[in-house]
Amino acid sequence: MKRDVPYLDQPGPLGFAHRGGAAAGDENTTAAFARAVELGYRYIETDTHATADGVAVVFHDDTLRRLLGRPGRMIDLRWADLASERVGGAAAVPRLDEVLEAWPQTRFNIDAKTDAAAGPTVDVVRRAGAEDRVLLASFSSARLARMRAAAGPRVATSLGMSEVARLWLASKAGRAVRLPDSVVAIQIPPRYGRIPLATPRFVGYAHRLGLQVHLWTIDDATQIEHFLDLGVDGIMTDHIEVLRDVYVRRGIWT
């Protein structure tokens, strides 16, 4: 049975701007999100960290080197310390509350990257009244379980990778599994190590459980076509123009 939640009430397959469209070089910034929304994206995948003083910020890496060009860790900085920092030398690091306020009609897929980010992320979502347009995600199943407990069943969630592994094994054995009420999707790469995840069997199994299947991160048009033909329900991409063009050609860009 399909799990109907407001977060997934758009016609599919869904297109997600991964980090707002990371290929442009200004990932997880307001400039990236504005560009994705202007292209017509209704779903944006993003990441959160917490600063030393507990502010939920939109940022992917634990460390600062790749994006801010200097040593250090996000968890060691206070929010005020970030005022002069620029992603790629140009764009400021945004707070999560600023992002949710700036795009009140956009749905956000939020990956809390650390345990420290989990609580502040949920707090911001609830204060913003954004429960119906956010999906909480994490690589860590334990972290995601804590976020589910804090957010309550109204906020949609996906599965951590250990939960995905349990689901994959159950699909091989033909067993049903019981999932938390807030779980509406599995969000997976096409392969995990040597194990192919985006297969007709696993996609079909997830659908029978009422779950959508979203893939990350697919940037090649031929691969996007292939996985759409396979029946996935959403694709995350760094190359937002490429995915949009495929969807337009197929008549599914809405």
Secondary structure, DSSP 4 states (H G I P E B T S, - for coil): -----GGG-S-SSEEEEETTTGGGS-TTSHHHHHHHHHHT--EEEEEEEE-TT--EEE---SBSHHHHSSS-BGGGS-GGGGTT--BTTTBPPPBHHHHHHH-TT-EEEEEE-SHHHHHHHHHHHHHTT-GGGEEEE-S-HHHHHHHHHHH-TTSEE---HHHHHHHHHHHHHT------TTB-EEEE-SEETTEE-S-HHHHHHHHHTT-EEEE-----HHHHHHHHHHT-SEEEES-HHHHHHHHHHHT---
